[in-house]
C-alpha cells in the first residue's frame, strides 16, 4: 500500500522538523570526527605530548532544548556529581600534577 504524499510515517511534523533534526545530528557527528582527526594529527607530530581524557556524564542523554525541565536539570546535576568522583577526574588531576615537559619530542619545536 502506497501512502499519499505527507501521509507516511511521521507525517507533516516529520517533514517539517526532519531537516532541522538532520542538520543538528550531522553537525554533532562532523565536529566529533574533525576533532578526533585534528587530535590524531597533533599526536603524530608530538608523540606523548597529548593525553586524551574524556569527562562526560554517563547514563543520560541531555535534551537539546534551551529550556530544561526540573527533572532534566536534576538528572544532569546528578550525572555531573558522579563524574566529579570518577576515574576520569582523578586522571585529569594526575595529568595537571605532572610537571614534566612532554614537548621535548614534539616536531613542532624543532627548526626546519
DSSP file (Angstrom, degrees, kcal/mol; ACC not computed):
  #  RESIDUE AA STRUCTURE BP1 BP2  ACC     N-H-->O    O-->H-N    N-H-->O    O-->H-N    TCO  KAPPA ALPHA  PHI   PSI    X-CA   Y-CA   Z-CA
    1    1 A X              0   0    0      0, 0.0     2,-0.5     0, 0.0     0, 0.0   0.000 360.0 360.0 360.0 123.9    0.0    0.0    0.0
    2    2 A X        -     0   0    0      6,-0.0     2,-0.1     1,-0.0     6,-0.0  -0.806 360.0-134.2 -94.7 127.0    1.5    3.3   -1.1
    3    3 A X        -     0   0    0     -2,-0.5     5,-0.1     1,-0.1     3,-0.1  -0.460  23.2-107.1 -78.1 151.6    0.7    6.2    1.2
    4    4 A X    >   -     0   0    0      1,-0.2     3,-2.5    -2,-0.1     4,-0.3  -0.404  55.1 -75.2 -69.6 153.9   -0.4    9.5   -0.2
    5    5 A X  T 3  S+     0   0    0      1,-0.3    -1,-0.2     2,-0.2     0, 0.0  -0.252 122.6  14.9 -52.5 133.3    2.2   12.3    0.0
    6    6 A X  T 3  S+     0   0    0      5,-0.1     6,-0.4    -3,-0.1    -1,-0.3   0.454 106.8  91.1  82.1   0.3    2.5   13.6    3.5
    7    7 A X    <   +     0   0    0     -3,-2.5    -2,-0.2     4,-0.2     3,-0.1   0.378  61.1 103.7-108.3   3.6    0.7   10.6    4.9
    8    8 A X  S >  S-     0   0    0     -4,-0.3     3,-1.3     1,-0.2     2,-0.1   0.049  89.8 -45.8 -74.3-172.0    3.7    8.4    5.6
    9    9 A X  T 3  S+     0   0    0      1,-0.3    -1,-0.2     2,-0.1    -3,-0.1  -0.362 132.8  12.4 -58.3 124.8    5.3    7.6    8.9
   10   10 A X  T >> S-     0   0    0     -3,-0.1     4,-1.4    -2,-0.1     3,-0.6  -0.051  93.9-159.4  97.0 -33.0    5.8   10.9   10.8
   11   11 A X  H <>  -     0   0    0     -3,-1.3     4,-2.0     1,-0.2     3,-0.2  -0.127  56.9 -19.3  58.5-149.5    3.5   12.9    8.5
   12   12 A X  H 3> S+     0   0    0     -6,-0.4     4,-2.1     1,-0.2    -1,-0.2   0.815 133.8  59.9 -65.1 -32.9    3.7   16.7    8.3
   13   13 A X  H <> S+     0   0    0     -3,-0.6     4,-3.0     1,-0.2     5,-0.3   0.933 109.2  42.8 -63.3 -44.5    5.5   17.0   11.6
   14   14 A X  H  X S+     0   0    0     -4,-1.4     4,-2.9     1,-0.2     5,-0.2   0.906 112.7  52.9 -67.6 -40.3    8.4   14.9   10.5
   15   15 A X  H  < S+     0   0    0     -4,-2.0     4,-0.4     1,-0.2    -1,-0.2   0.844 116.1  41.1 -62.7 -32.7    8.5   16.6    7.1
   16   16 A X  H  < S+     0   0    0     -4,-2.1     4,-0.4    -5,-0.2    -2,-0.2   0.917 127.4  28.6 -80.4 -46.6    8.7   20.0    8.9
   17   17 A X  H  X S+     0   0    0     -4,-3.0     4,-2.3    -5,-0.2     3,-0.2   0.674 100.1  84.1 -91.8 -19.0   11.1   19.2   11.7
   18   18 A X  H  X S+     0   0    0     -4,-2.9     4,-2.4    -5,-0.3     5,-0.2   0.891  88.3  50.9 -54.4 -47.8   13.1   16.4   10.0
   19   19 A X  H  > S+     0   0    0     -4,-0.4     4,-2.3    -5,-0.2    -1,-0.2   0.897 111.2  48.5 -60.8 -39.6   15.6   18.7    8.1
   20   20 A X  H  > S+     0   0    0     -4,-0.4     4,-2.1    -3,-0.2    -1,-0.2   0.912 111.4  49.8 -66.4 -41.2   16.4   20.6   11.3
   21   21 A X  H  X S+     0   0    0     -4,-2.3     4,-2.3     1,-0.2    -2,-0.2   0.902 110.3  51.5 -62.4 -40.3   17.0   17.4   13.2
   22   22 A X  H  X S+     0   0    0     -4,-2.4     4,-2.7    -5,-0.2     5,-0.3   0.925 107.8  51.2 -62.8 -45.3   19.2   16.2   10.4
   23   23 A X  H  X S+     0   0    0     -4,-2.3     4,-2.5     1,-0.2    -1,-0.2   0.914 111.0  48.8 -58.6 -44.0   21.3   19.4   10.5
   24   24 A X  H  X S+     0   0    0     -4,-2.1     4,-2.1     2,-0.2    -1,-0.2   0.911 113.0  46.6 -64.7 -42.5   21.8   19.1   14.2
   25   25 A X  H  X S+     0   0    0     -4,-2.3     4,-2.3     2,-0.2     5,-0.2   0.914 114.1  47.1 -66.4 -43.0   22.9   15.4   14.0
   26   26 A X  H  X S+     0   0    0     -4,-2.7     4,-2.8     2,-0.2     5,-0.2   0.912 111.1  52.0 -65.5 -42.4   25.3   16.0   11.1
   27   27 A X  H  X S+     0   0    0     -4,-2.5     4,-2.3    -5,-0.3    -1,-0.2   0.928 111.0  47.8 -59.5 -45.6   26.8   19.0   12.9
   28   28 A X  H  X S+     0   0    0     -4,-2.1     4,-1.8     1,-0.2    -2,-0.2   0.935 115.6  42.7 -62.5 -47.9   27.4   17.0   16.0
   29   29 A X  H  X S+     0   0    0     -4,-2.3     4,-2.4     1,-0.2    -1,-0.2   0.872 113.3  53.0 -69.6 -35.7   29.0   14.0   14.3
   30   30 A X  H  X S+     0   0    0     -4,-2.8     4,-2.6    -5,-0.2     5,-0.2   0.908 108.5  49.9 -65.2 -41.9   31.1   16.2   12.0
   31   31 A X  H  X S+     0   0    0     -4,-2.3     4,-2.5    -5,-0.2    -1,-0.2   0.898 111.4  49.4 -63.4 -40.3   32.5   18.1   14.9
   32   32 A X  H  X S+     0   0    0     -4,-1.8     4,-2.4     2,-0.2    -2,-0.2   0.937 112.8  46.1 -64.1 -47.5   33.4   14.9   16.6
   33   33 A X  H  X S+     0   0    0     -4,-2.4     4,-2.3     2,-0.2    -2,-0.2   0.920 114.5  47.5 -63.3 -44.3   35.1   13.4   13.6
   34   34 A X  H  X S+     0   0    0     -4,-2.6     4,-2.6     2,-0.2     5,-0.2   0.918 112.0  49.8 -64.7 -42.9   37.0   16.6   12.8
   35   35 A X  H  X S+     0   0    0     -4,-2.5     4,-2.2    -5,-0.2    -1,-0.2   0.916 111.7  48.2 -61.5 -43.6   38.2   17.0   16.4
   36   36 A X  H  X S+     0   0    0     -4,-2.4     4,-2.1     2,-0.2    -1,-0.2   0.897 112.2  50.2 -62.9 -40.6   39.4   13.4   16.5
   37   37 A X  H  X S+     0   0    0     -4,-2.3     4,-2.2     2,-0.2    -2,-0.2   0.929 111.8  46.3 -64.5 -46.3   41.2   13.8   13.2
   38   38 A X  H  X S+     0   0    0     -4,-2.6     4,-2.3     1,-0.2    -1,-0.2   0.875 111.6  52.1 -66.6 -36.4   43.0   17.0   14.4
   39   39 A X  H  X S+     0   0    0     -4,-2.2     4,-2.4    -5,-0.2    -1,-0.2   0.899 109.3  50.3 -63.9 -40.4   43.9   15.4   17.7
   40   40 A X  H  X S+     0   0    0     -4,-2.1     4,-1.9     2,-0.2    -2,-0.2   0.900 109.7  50.8 -65.0 -40.6   45.4   12.5   15.8
   41   41 A X  H  X S+     0   0    0     -4,-2.2     4,-1.6     2,-0.2    -2,-0.2   0.934 113.2  44.5 -62.3 -45.8   47.4   14.8   13.5
   42   42 A X  H  X S+     0   0    0     -4,-2.3     4,-2.3     1,-0.2    -2,-0.2   0.877 110.5  54.8 -66.9 -37.2   48.8   16.7   16.5
   43   43 A X  H  < S+     0   0    0     -4,-2.4    -1,-0.2     1,-0.2    -2,-0.2   0.857 106.1  52.6 -64.2 -34.4   49.5   13.5   18.4
   44   44 A X  H  < S+     0   0    0     -4,-1.9     3,-0.4     1,-0.2    -1,-0.2   0.883 113.3  43.5 -66.7 -38.3   51.6   12.3   15.4
   45   45 A X  H  < S+     0   0    0     -4,-1.6    62,-2.9     1,-0.3     2,-0.3   0.818 126.8  30.7 -75.4 -31.0   53.7   15.5   15.4
   46   46 A X  S >X S-     0   0    0     -4,-2.3     3,-2.0    60,-0.3     4,-0.7  -0.643  81.3-162.0-130.0  73.4   54.1   15.5   19.2
   47   47 A X  T 34 S+     0   0    0     -3,-0.4    58,-0.2    58,-0.4    -3,-0.1  -0.327  79.0   8.1 -61.2 134.1   54.1   11.9   20.5
   48   48 A X  T 34 S+     0   0    0      2,-0.3    -1,-0.3    -5,-0.1    -5,-0.1   0.355 104.1  99.8  80.2  -6.3   53.4   11.6   24.2
   49   49 A X  T <4 S+     0   0    0     -3,-2.0     2,-0.5    -6,-0.2    -2,-0.2   0.845  77.0  51.4 -80.2 -34.7   52.5   15.4   24.4
   50   50 A X     <  -     0   0    0     -4,-0.7     2,-0.5    -7,-0.1    -2,-0.3  -0.883  60.3-173.3-110.9 132.4   48.8   15.0   24.4
   51   51 A X        -     0   0    0     -2,-0.5     2,-0.5     2,-0.0    44,-0.0  -0.991  20.8-138.5-121.3 124.6   46.8   12.7   26.6
   52   52 A X        +     0   0    0     -2,-0.5     2,-0.5     2,-0.0    -2,-0.0  -0.704  23.7 176.9 -87.1 125.3   43.1   12.4   25.9
   53   53 A X        -     0   0    0     -2,-0.5     2,-0.6     2,-0.0    -2,-0.0  -0.977  14.8-155.0-129.3 116.8   40.8   12.4   28.9
   54   54 A X        -     0   0    0     -2,-0.5     2,-0.6     2,-0.0    34,-0.1  -0.821  10.2-175.4 -96.5 121.1   37.1   12.4   28.3
   55   55 A X        +     0   0    0     -2,-0.6     2,-0.3    33,-0.1    -2,-0.0  -0.937  26.7 135.9-117.3 108.1   35.0   13.8   31.1
   56   56 A X        -     0   0    0     -2,-0.6     2,-0.1    23,-0.1    32,-0.1  -0.996  56.0-102.3-151.2 144.6   31.3   13.4   30.4
   57   57 A X        -     0   0    0     -2,-0.3     2,-0.3     1,-0.0     3,-0.2  -0.443  37.5-147.7 -68.4 142.1   28.3   12.3   32.4
   58   58 A X        +     0   0    0     21,-0.3    24,-0.1     1,-0.2     3,-0.1  -0.776  69.3  34.4-108.2 155.3   27.2    8.7   31.7
   59   59 A X  S    S+     0   0    0     -2,-0.3     2,-0.3     1,-0.2    -1,-0.2   0.446 101.2  79.0  87.7   0.3   23.7    7.3   31.8
   60   60 A X        -     0   0    0     -3,-0.2     2,-0.5    16,-0.0    -1,-0.2  -0.974  58.7-152.4-136.8 154.0   21.9   10.4   30.5
   61   61 A X        -     0   0    0     -2,-0.3    15,-0.1    -3,-0.1    -3,-0.0  -0.915  31.0-138.6-119.9 100.3   21.3   12.0   27.1
   62   62 A X        -     0   0    0     -2,-0.5     2,-0.0     1,-0.1    10,-0.0  -0.274  22.7-108.5 -61.7 143.5   20.8   15.6   27.9
   63   63 A X        -     0   0    0      1,-0.1    -1,-0.1     2,-0.0     5,-0.0  -0.349  13.8-137.3 -68.2 153.0   18.0   17.3   25.9
   64   64 A X        +     0   0    0     -2,-0.0    -1,-0.1     3,-0.0     2,-0.1   0.346  68.1 115.0 -92.0   5.9   19.0   19.7   23.2
   65   65 A X        -     0   0    0      2,-0.1    -2,-0.0     1,-0.1     0, 0.0  -0.406  69.2-135.5 -75.3 150.9   16.3   22.2   24.2
   66   66 A X  S    S+     0   0    0      1,-0.1     2,-0.6    -2,-0.1    -1,-0.1   0.746  95.1  65.2 -74.6 -23.6   17.1   25.6   25.6
   67   67 A X  S    S-     0   0    0      0, 0.0     2,-0.4     0, 0.0    -2,-0.1  -0.895  72.8-164.5-105.0 119.8   14.5   25.1   28.3
   68   68 A X        -     0   0    0     -2,-0.6     2,-0.0    -4,-0.1    -2,-0.0  -0.853  15.8-130.4-103.5 136.0   15.2   22.3   30.7
   69   69 A X     >  -     0   0    0     -2,-0.4     4,-2.6     1,-0.1     5,-0.2  -0.310  31.4-104.5 -72.1 166.3   12.6   20.8   33.0
   70   70 A X  H  > S+     0   0    0      1,-0.2     4,-2.3     2,-0.2     5,-0.2   0.883 124.9  52.1 -59.5 -38.1   13.3   20.5   36.7
   71   71 A X  H  > S+     0   0    0      2,-0.2     4,-2.4     1,-0.2    -1,-0.2   0.899 108.9  49.8 -66.0 -40.5   13.7   16.7   36.1
   72   72 A X  H  > S+     0   0    0      2,-0.2     4,-2.3     1,-0.2    -2,-0.2   0.936 111.6  48.7 -61.3 -46.8   16.2   17.4   33.3
   73   73 A X  H  X S+     0   0    0     -4,-2.6     4,-2.5     1,-0.2    -2,-0.2   0.908 112.3  48.3 -60.6 -43.4   18.2   19.8   35.5
   74   74 A X  H  X S+     0   0    0     -4,-2.3     4,-2.6     2,-0.2    -1,-0.2   0.912 110.5  50.8 -65.2 -42.8   18.3   17.3   38.4
   75   75 A X  H  X S+     0   0    0     -4,-2.4     4,-2.0     2,-0.2    -1,-0.2   0.903 112.6  46.7 -62.2 -41.4   19.4   14.4   36.1
   76   76 A X  H  X S+     0   0    0     -4,-2.3     4,-2.4     2,-0.2     5,-0.2   0.929 112.2  49.9 -67.2 -44.9   22.2   16.5   34.7
   77   77 A X  H  X S+     0   0    0     -4,-2.5     4,-1.9     1,-0.2    -2,-0.2   0.917 112.2  47.8 -58.7 -44.9   23.3   17.7   38.1
   78   78 A X  H  X S+     0   0    0     -4,-2.6     4,-1.7     1,-0.2    -1,-0.2   0.886 110.5  51.7 -65.4 -39.1   23.3   14.1   39.5
   79   79 A X  H  X S+     0   0    0     -4,-2.0     4,-1.7    -5,-0.2   -21,-0.3   0.913 110.3  48.3 -64.5 -42.0   25.3   12.8   36.5
   80   80 A X  H  X S+     0   0    0     -4,-2.4     4,-1.9     1,-0.2    -1,-0.2   0.831 106.8  56.9 -69.3 -30.7   28.0   15.6   36.9
   81   81 A X  H  < S+     0   0    0     -4,-1.9     4,-0.5     2,-0.2    -1,-0.2   0.900 106.8  49.6 -63.8 -39.1   28.2   14.8   40.6
   82   82 A X  H >< S+     0   0    0     -4,-1.7     3,-0.9     1,-0.2    -2,-0.2   0.880 109.0  52.5 -65.1 -37.6   29.0   11.2   39.7
   83   83 A X  H >< S+     0   0    0     -4,-1.7     3,-2.2     1,-0.2     6,-0.5   0.885  97.4  67.9 -63.8 -38.7   31.7   12.4   37.2
   84   84 A X  T 3< S+     0   0    0     -4,-1.9    -1,-0.2     1,-0.3    -2,-0.2   0.670 109.0  34.8 -58.8 -19.4   33.3   14.5   40.0
   85   85 A X  T <  S+     0   0    0     -3,-0.9    -1,-0.3    -4,-0.5    -2,-0.2   0.222  99.8 112.3-117.0  13.0   34.5   11.4   41.8
   86   86 A X  S <> S-     0   0    0     -3,-2.2     4,-1.7    -4,-0.1     3,-0.3  -0.229  81.2-102.0 -87.6 174.2   35.2    9.3   38.8
   87   87 A X  H  > S+     0   0    0      1,-0.2     4,-2.4     2,-0.2     5,-0.2   0.827 116.7  60.0 -63.3 -35.1   38.4    7.9   37.3
   88   88 A X  H  > S+     0   0    0      1,-0.2     4,-2.1     2,-0.2    -1,-0.2   0.899 105.5  47.9 -64.3 -39.5   38.5   10.5   34.5
   89   89 A X  H  > S+     0   0    0     -6,-0.5     4,-2.6    -3,-0.3    -1,-0.2   0.910 111.5  50.1 -68.1 -41.1   38.7   13.3   37.0
   90   90 A X  H  X S+     0   0    0     -4,-1.7     4,-2.2     1,-0.2    -2,-0.2   0.898 110.4  50.9 -62.1 -39.1   41.4   11.5   39.0
   91   91 A X  H  X S+     0   0    0     -4,-2.4     4,-2.1     2,-0.2    -2,-0.2   0.900 110.6  49.0 -64.7 -40.9   43.3   11.0   35.7
   92   92 A X  H  X S+     0   0    0     -4,-2.1     4,-2.2     2,-0.2    -2,-0.2   0.916 109.8  51.0 -64.3 -44.3   43.0   14.8   34.9
   93   93 A X  H  X S+     0   0    0     -4,-2.6     4,-1.6     1,-0.2    -2,-0.2   0.904 110.8  49.5 -59.2 -41.6   44.2   15.7   38.4
   94   94 A X  H  X S+     0   0    0     -4,-2.2     4,-1.2     1,-0.2    -1,-0.2   0.891 108.1  53.2 -64.9 -40.6   47.2   13.5   37.9
   95   95 A X  H  < S+     0   0    0     -4,-2.1     3,-0.3     1,-0.2    -1,-0.2   0.895 110.6  46.6 -63.6 -39.9   48.0   15.0   34.5
   96   96 A X  H  < S+     0   0    0     -4,-2.2    -1,-0.2     1,-0.2    -2,-0.2   0.803 109.0  55.1 -71.9 -27.9   48.0   18.5   35.9
   97   97 A X  H  < S+     0   0    0     -4,-1.6     2,-0.7    -5,-0.2    -1,-0.2   0.735  86.9  92.5 -75.2 -21.9   50.2   17.4   38.9
   98   98 A X     <  -     0   0    0     -4,-1.2    -1,-0.0    -3,-0.3    -4,-0.0  -0.639  53.7-177.8 -76.8 111.0   52.8   16.0   36.4
   99   99 A X        +     0   0    0     -2,-0.7    -1,-0.2     2,-0.1    -3,-0.0   0.369  38.3 122.8 -92.9   4.6   55.2   18.9   35.9
  100  100 A X        -     0   0    0      1,-0.1     2,-0.8     2,-0.0    -2,-0.0  -0.314  69.4-113.3 -68.9 152.2   57.4   17.1   33.3
  101  101 A X    >   +     0   0    0      1,-0.2     3,-0.6     2,-0.0    -1,-0.1  -0.765  33.7 177.2 -88.3 109.3   57.9   18.7   29.9
  102  102 A X  G >   +     0   0    0     -2,-0.8     3,-0.6     1,-0.2    -1,-0.2   0.474  66.3  79.4 -88.8  -2.9   56.3   16.5   27.4
  103  103 A X  G >   +     0   0    0      1,-0.2     3,-1.8     2,-0.1     6,-0.2   0.510  62.3  94.6 -85.5  -2.7   57.0   18.8   24.4
  104  104 A X  G <  S+     0   0    0     -3,-0.6    -1,-0.2     1,-0.3    -2,-0.1   0.821  88.9  44.2 -61.7 -31.2   60.7   17.7   24.0
  105  105 A X  G <  S+     0   0    0     -3,-0.6   -58,-0.4   -58,-0.2     2,-0.4   0.342  86.0 121.4 -92.5   7.8   59.8   15.1   21.4
  106  106 A X    X   -     0   0    0     -3,-1.8     3,-1.1   -60,-0.2     4,-0.3  -0.570  55.0-152.7 -78.7 126.5   57.5   17.4   19.5
  107  107 A X  G >  S+     0   0    0    -62,-2.9     3,-0.5    -2,-0.4    -1,-0.2   0.636  92.7  70.4 -72.2 -12.6   58.5   18.0   15.9
  108  108 A X  G 3  S+     0   0    0    -63,-0.3    -1,-0.2     1,-0.2   -62,-0.1   0.767  96.5  52.4 -71.5 -24.4   56.8   21.4   16.1
  109  109 A X  G <  S+     0   0    0     -3,-1.1     2,-0.4    -6,-0.2    -1,-0.2   0.566  92.1  91.1 -86.9  -9.8   59.6   22.6   18.4
  110  110 A X  S <  S-     0   0    0     -3,-0.5    -5,-0.0    -4,-0.3    -3,-0.0  -0.714  81.1-115.7 -94.6 134.8   62.4   21.6   16.0
  111  111 A X              0   0    0     -2,-0.4    -1,-0.1     1,-0.1    -2,-0.1  -0.309 360.0 360.0 -64.5 149.1   63.8   24.0   13.5
  112  112 A X              0   0    0      0, 0.0    -1,-0.1     0, 0.0    -2,-0.0   0.443 360.0 360.0 -88.5 360.0   63.3   23.1    9.8
